[in-house]
């Protein structure tokens, strides 16, 4: 499936046929039609899951737009790339702290529809999405399917990243079903 926007790689509805929650990679270059689409769909709450230093490197075009309520809510412990595939699930678990609870509450109880994102829209955004879907009562199959869509949507981008960065491990940066399945098992046991 294609991104909702031509200017992003992985913008999509979290829940089919609903614009309540829109997950994305950083919307750095939305055009006026894409911005108008957000307004028309009542998407006025914007949650940036990145640290301020990341925001400075790749600013979101919506940050200074007075039509939107823009919140910087960094996912704690989530901006470092794990060194090997065995550490990916552990990195997801590290994201689950009081900050994560605040992020989920902000999204669930927002007055408007919500757009939330990190840089690529797969790990931090993927964990937030998994917790949000679990909180809303969706089953593991739905959650895993949503997570794995990022692998398909970002395949070319991630492949290009590995070609440009010889130390990057494609298995670490690409979503794999076992990463989110293991995370969900931990989450249900420890946080639910």
Residue frames as qw, qx, qy, qz and C-alpha x, y, z in Angstrom:
[[0.000, 0.887, 0.463, 0.000, 0.00, 0.00, 0.00],
 [0.391, 0.501, -0.015, 0.772, 1.12, 3.50, -0.76],
 [0.222, -0.251, -0.435, 0.836, 1.59, 6.28, 1.73],
 [0.129, 0.805, 0.540, -0.209, -1.37, 8.65, 2.17],
 [0.070, 0.934, -0.102, -0.336, 0.99, 11.44, 1.08],
 [0.808, 0.528, -0.066, 0.252, 3.37, 11.54, -1.87],
 [0.133, 0.817, -0.391, 0.402, 5.84, 13.55, 0.24],
 [0.511, -0.513, 0.625, -0.293, 6.23, 10.81, 2.88],
 [0.301, 0.283, -0.893, -0.176, 7.16, 7.15, 2.71],
 [0.332, -0.204, -0.913, 0.121, 4.90, 5.63, 5.37],
 [0.298, -0.007, 0.313, -0.902, 1.87, 7.73, 6.30],
 [0.394, -0.212, -0.811, -0.377, -1.23, 5.64, 6.94],
 [0.636, -0.469, -0.008, -0.613, -4.34, 5.19, 9.01],
 [0.126, -0.317, 0.877, -0.337, -3.77, 3.11, 12.12],
 [0.464, 0.275, 0.769, -0.343, -7.34, 1.86, 12.02],
 [0.187, 0.219, 0.742, 0.605, -8.81, 0.96, 8.64],
 [0.069, -0.644, -0.575, -0.499, -11.38, 3.47, 7.37],
 [0.398, -0.859, -0.285, 0.147, -10.72, 5.88, 10.24],
 [0.413, 0.658, -0.162, 0.608, -8.67, 9.07, 10.38],
 [0.600, -0.791, -0.076, -0.089, -8.63, 9.16, 14.19],
 [0.587, -0.631, 0.404, 0.306, -4.98, 8.07, 14.37],
 [0.712, 0.685, -0.132, 0.072, -2.52, 8.65, 11.51],
 [0.725, -0.500, 0.300, 0.366, 1.00, 7.24, 11.87],
 [0.566, 0.818, -0.053, 0.084, 3.89, 8.47, 9.74],
 [0.688, -0.004, -0.042, 0.724, 7.51, 9.08, 9.08],
 [0.173, -0.532, -0.168, 0.812, 8.49, 12.73, 9.61],
 [0.399, 0.763, 0.482, 0.160, 6.27, 14.96, 7.44],
 [0.423, -0.450, 0.095, 0.781, 9.04, 17.36, 6.54],
 [0.042, -0.180, 0.451, 0.873, 7.84, 18.39, 3.09],
 [0.297, 0.558, 0.763, -0.136, 4.05, 18.19, 2.97],
 [0.104, 0.240, 0.392, 0.882, 2.57, 20.20, 0.14],
 [0.306, -0.037, 0.193, -0.932, -0.43, 22.51, 0.54],
 [0.703, -0.091, -0.461, -0.533, -2.88, 19.83, -0.64],
 [0.617, -0.089, -0.743, 0.243, -1.57, 17.38, 1.99],
 [0.081, -0.025, -0.502, 0.861, -1.79, 20.02, 4.72],
 [0.498, -0.059, -0.092, -0.860, -5.33, 20.84, 3.62],
 [0.685, -0.111, -0.686, -0.219, -6.21, 17.12, 3.72],
 [0.365, -0.102, -0.725, 0.576, -5.15, 17.04, 7.39],
 [0.193, 0.050, 0.257, -0.945, -7.34, 20.05, 8.13],
 [0.606, -0.030, -0.387, -0.694, -10.29, 18.60, 6.21],
 [0.709, -0.124, -0.694, -0.024, -9.96, 15.35, 8.19],
 [0.553, -0.774, 0.011, -0.309, -9.87, 17.16, 11.56],
 [0.861, -0.091, -0.201, 0.458, -6.22, 16.14, 12.16],
 [0.013, 0.911, -0.088, 0.402, -5.08, 19.07, 14.28],
 [0.648, -0.682, 0.340, -0.015, -3.07, 17.33, 17.01],
 [0.697, 0.566, -0.413, 0.152, 0.51, 16.60, 15.94],
 [0.752, -0.605, 0.260, 0.026, 2.76, 14.44, 18.14],
 [0.521, 0.679, -0.500, 0.129, 6.47, 14.44, 17.33],
 [0.930, -0.366, -0.032, 0.022, 8.09, 11.42, 19.00],
 [0.738, 0.366, -0.195, 0.532, 11.65, 12.64, 18.31],
 [0.521, -0.527, -0.182, 0.647, 14.19, 14.41, 20.50],
 [0.135, 0.933, 0.065, -0.326, 14.66, 18.14, 19.86],
 [0.258, -0.567, 0.596, 0.506, 18.11, 17.48, 18.35],
 [0.393, 0.216, 0.829, 0.334, 16.49, 15.20, 15.74],
 [0.253, 0.834, 0.471, -0.137, 13.84, 17.82, 15.05],
 [0.066, -0.837, 0.226, 0.494, 16.56, 20.38, 14.34],
 [0.309, -0.274, 0.763, 0.498, 18.15, 18.08, 11.74],
 [0.048, -0.254, -0.795, -0.548, 14.86, 17.39, 9.94],
 [0.240, 0.146, 0.387, -0.878, 12.14, 19.85, 10.93],
 [0.203, 0.500, 0.841, 0.040, 8.46, 19.04, 10.52],
 [0.066, 0.325, 0.348, 0.877, 6.67, 21.54, 8.30],
 [0.403, -0.663, -0.539, -0.328, 3.67, 21.59, 10.67],
 [0.532, -0.280, -0.496, 0.626, 5.59, 22.72, 13.76],
 [0.117, -0.242, -0.153, 0.951, 5.08, 26.45, 13.31],
 [0.208, -0.351, -0.597, -0.691, 1.70, 26.30, 11.59],
 [0.245, -0.112, 0.471, -0.840, -0.80, 27.97, 13.95],
 [0.728, -0.055, -0.306, -0.612, -3.61, 25.71, 12.67],
 [0.821, -0.039, -0.569, 0.037, -2.08, 22.72, 14.43],
 [0.586, -0.727, 0.290, -0.209, -1.36, 21.87, 18.07],
 [0.704, 0.459, -0.510, 0.182, 2.20, 20.55, 17.91],
 [0.712, -0.643, 0.243, -0.145, 3.55, 18.51, 20.82],
 [0.431, 0.539, -0.705, 0.163, 7.13, 17.34, 21.26],
 [0.810, -0.396, 0.293, -0.318, 6.85, 14.07, 23.21],
 [0.352, 0.554, -0.751, -0.066, 10.08, 12.12, 22.71],
 [0.958, -0.165, -0.206, -0.111, 10.01, 8.38, 23.19],
 [0.387, -0.764, 0.511, -0.069, 12.61, 7.77, 25.90],
 [0.554, -0.349, 0.744, 0.134, 15.43, 5.41, 24.96],
 [0.744, 0.431, 0.509, -0.041, 14.18, 5.02, 21.43],
 [0.405, 0.884, -0.134, -0.192, 16.51, 7.08, 19.28],
 [0.190, -0.612, 0.745, 0.187, 19.50, 4.71, 19.26],
 [0.801, 0.293, -0.413, -0.319, 19.81, 1.98, 16.64],
 [0.866, -0.377, 0.325, -0.050, 20.43, -1.42, 18.28],
 [0.084, -0.655, 0.695, 0.286, 23.79, -3.00, 17.49],
 [0.066, 0.106, -0.956, -0.267, 22.34, -6.37, 16.43],
 [0.506, -0.271, -0.550, -0.607, 18.96, -8.01, 15.70],
 [0.530, -0.318, -0.748, 0.243, 18.85, -9.65, 19.14],
 [0.210, -0.243, -0.398, 0.859, 18.71, -6.20, 20.75],
 [0.162, -0.305, -0.401, -0.849, 15.74, -4.80, 18.79],
 [0.528, -0.577, -0.585, -0.214, 13.03, -6.14, 21.09],
 [0.540, -0.424, -0.394, 0.611, 15.02, -4.96, 24.13],
 [0.148, 0.029, 0.081, 0.985, 15.16, -1.47, 22.59],
 [0.363, -0.464, -0.502, -0.633, 11.36, -1.53, 22.23],
 [0.606, -0.540, -0.560, 0.168, 10.96, -2.56, 25.85],
 [0.420, -0.197, -0.224, 0.857, 13.20, 0.35, 26.95],
 [0.068, -0.324, -0.293, -0.897, 10.69, 2.71, 25.35],
 [0.514, -0.569, -0.569, -0.296, 8.00, 1.69, 27.85],
 [0.330, -0.142, -0.520, 0.775, 8.16, 4.11, 30.75],
 [0.049, 0.655, 0.514, -0.552, 6.11, 6.97, 32.18],
 [0.100, 0.431, -0.320, -0.838, 6.78, 9.01, 29.02],
 [0.114, -0.094, -0.872, -0.467, 5.16, 6.31, 26.92],
 [0.043, -0.551, -0.794, 0.254, 2.09, 6.37, 29.16],
 [0.057, 0.632, 0.143, -0.759, 1.82, 10.15, 28.65],
 [0.097, 0.247, -0.620, -0.738, 2.16, 9.75, 24.88],
 [0.101, -0.298, -0.924, -0.217, -0.58, 7.12, 24.71],
 [0.024, -0.640, -0.606, 0.472, -2.88, 9.22, 26.92],
 [0.057, 0.523, -0.135, -0.840, -2.26, 12.33, 24.80],
 [0.140, 0.073, -0.762, -0.628, -3.13, 10.43, 21.62],
 [0.121, -0.395, -0.910, -0.020, -6.17, 8.59, 22.99],
 [0.094, -0.717, -0.557, 0.409, -7.73, 11.62, 24.69],
 [0.188, -0.105, 0.261, 0.941, -6.94, 14.22, 22.03],
 [0.374, 0.536, 0.352, -0.670, -9.81, 16.56, 21.12],
 [0.573, 0.618, -0.259, -0.472, -9.04, 16.06, 17.41],
 [0.968, 0.221, -0.021, 0.114, -7.71, 13.37, 15.14],
 [0.476, -0.757, 0.384, 0.231, -3.96, 12.81, 15.63],
 [0.755, 0.569, -0.285, 0.159, -0.89, 12.56, 13.40],
 [0.593, -0.710, 0.374, 0.070, 2.12, 11.07, 15.20],
 [0.807, 0.537, -0.183, 0.161, 5.56, 10.22, 13.89],
 [0.619, -0.598, 0.290, 0.419, 9.28, 9.72, 14.43],
 [0.037, -0.582, 0.531, 0.615, 11.98, 9.82, 11.73],
 [0.132, 0.125, -0.865, -0.467, 11.27, 6.72, 9.63],
 [0.666, -0.089, 0.006, -0.741, 7.93, 5.87, 11.25],
 [0.758, 0.087, -0.626, -0.159, 8.77, 2.26, 12.04],
 [0.505, -0.016, -0.734, 0.454, 10.31, 1.70, 15.50],
 [0.025, 0.121, 0.493, -0.861, 9.18, 4.42, 17.92],
 [0.528, 0.086, -0.149, -0.831, 6.05, 4.99, 15.87],
 [0.617, 0.007, -0.750, -0.239, 5.65, 1.21, 15.60],
 [0.296, -0.133, -0.803, 0.500, 5.83, 0.70, 19.35],
 [0.256, 0.148, 0.285, -0.912, 3.41, 3.57, 20.03],
 [0.595, 0.082, -0.423, -0.678, 1.07, 2.08, 17.42],
 [0.519, -0.047, -0.853, 0.024, 1.29, -1.40, 18.91],
 [0.109, -0.185, -0.694, 0.688, 0.51, -0.13, 22.42],
 [0.366, 0.157, 0.031, -0.917, -2.28, 2.09, 21.12],
 [0.615, 0.028, -0.604, -0.506, -3.89, -0.77, 19.18],
 [0.419, -0.115, -0.860, 0.268, -3.56, -3.12, 22.16],
 [0.058, 0.164, 0.485, -0.857, -5.10, -0.46, 24.43],
 [0.500, 0.168, -0.134, -0.839, -8.01, -0.12, 21.98],
 [0.760, 0.018, 0.548, -0.349, -8.61, -3.88, 22.04],
 [0.689, 0.548, -0.378, -0.285, -7.13, -4.95, 18.70],
 [0.964, -0.186, 0.182, 0.050, -5.74, -8.48, 18.48],
 [0.531, -0.522, 0.485, 0.459, -2.13, -9.47, 17.91],
 [0.594, 0.333, 0.596, 0.427, -2.71, -10.31, 14.23],
 [0.201, 0.930, 0.261, 0.161, -3.93, -6.78, 13.50],
 [0.342, -0.887, 0.224, 0.215, -1.05, -5.25, 15.46],
 [0.626, -0.260, 0.575, 0.459, 1.59, -7.38, 13.71],
 [0.516, 0.578, 0.524, 0.354, 0.05, -6.67, 10.29],
 [0.037, 0.996, 0.082, 0.023, 0.19, -2.93, 10.95],
 [0.479, -0.717, 0.399, 0.311, 3.81, -3.15, 12.11],
 [0.651, -0.026, 0.622, 0.435, 4.88, -5.23, 9.11],
 [0.443, 0.831, 0.320, 0.105, 3.40, -2.75, 6.64],
 [0.131, -0.929, 0.265, 0.223, 6.36, -0.51, 7.50],
 [0.588, -0.294, 0.650, 0.381, 8.77, -3.18, 6.23],
 [0.542, 0.501, 0.597, 0.314, 7.02, -3.13, 2.86],
 [0.163, 0.965, 0.204, 0.031, 6.58, 0.64, 2.64],
 [0.206, -0.909, 0.334, 0.139, 10.16, 1.42, 3.68],
 [0.925, 0.004, 0.290, 0.244, 11.97, -1.44, 1.89],
 [0.614, 0.623, 0.064, 0.481, 13.64, 0.72, -0.75],
 [0.141, -0.907, 0.180, -0.353, 14.45, 3.51, 1.71],
 [0.742, -0.575, 0.345, -0.013, 16.05, 1.06, 4.18],
 [0.888, 0.197, 0.230, 0.346, 17.99, -0.69, 1.42],
 [0.388, 0.787, -0.039, 0.478, 19.36, 2.66, 0.23],
 [0.420, -0.844, 0.245, -0.227, 20.28, 3.53, 3.82],
 [0.878, -0.307, 0.320, 0.178, 22.35, 0.33, 4.17],
 [0.743, 0.477, 0.145, 0.446, 24.11, 1.00, 0.86],
 [0.144, 0.849, -0.106, 0.498, 25.06, 4.48, 2.08],
 [0.419, -0.697, 0.452, -0.366, 26.07, 3.34, 5.60],
 [0.602, 0.305, -0.737, -0.013, 28.35, 0.32, 5.55],
 [0.038, 0.154, -0.829, 0.537, 27.93, -0.27, 9.30],
 [0.627, -0.009, 0.168, -0.761, 24.13, -0.46, 9.09],
 [0.146, 0.000, 0.989, 0.010, 22.57, -3.90, 9.48],
 [0.406, -0.129, -0.485, -0.764, 19.49, -4.38, 7.29],
 [0.523, -0.333, -0.784, -0.030, 18.10, -6.93, 9.77],
 [0.249, -0.329, -0.522, 0.747, 18.28, -4.41, 12.61],
 [0.126, 0.245, 0.014, -0.961, 16.60, -1.53, 10.78],
 [0.430, -0.093, -0.626, -0.643, 13.94, -3.57, 8.97],
 [0.648, -0.209, 0.371, -0.631, 10.79, -4.53, 10.90],
 [0.361, 0.096, -0.920, -0.120, 10.54, -8.28, 11.49],
 [0.664, -0.436, -0.398, -0.458, 7.49, -10.04, 12.88],
 [0.734, -0.256, -0.537, 0.327, 9.42, -11.58, 15.77],
 [0.228, 0.181, -0.298, 0.909, 10.47, -8.13, 17.04],
 [0.412, -0.296, 0.000, -0.862, 6.91, -6.93, 17.58],
 [0.798, -0.262, -0.490, -0.233, 5.59, -10.36, 18.64],
 [0.621, -0.089, -0.552, 0.549, 8.23, -10.62, 21.37],
 [0.008, 0.194, -0.225, 0.955, 7.54, -7.07, 22.43],
 [0.594, -0.328, -0.252, -0.690, 3.79, -7.70, 22.65],
 [0.780, -0.234, -0.574, 0.087, 4.38, -10.80, 24.77],
 [0.415, -0.025, -0.456, 0.787, 6.50, -8.78, 27.18],
 [0.183, -0.255, 0.007, -0.949, 4.07, -5.85, 27.19],
 [0.684, -0.362, -0.417, -0.476, 1.04, -7.99, 28.00],
 [0.749, -0.241, -0.544, 0.292, 2.87, -9.70, 30.85],
 [0.480, -0.148, -0.331, 0.799, 4.42, -6.56, 32.35],
 [0.014, 0.020, 0.014, -1.000, 2.22, -3.59, 31.51],
 [0.351, -0.337, -0.619, -0.617, -1.28, -4.72, 30.76]]
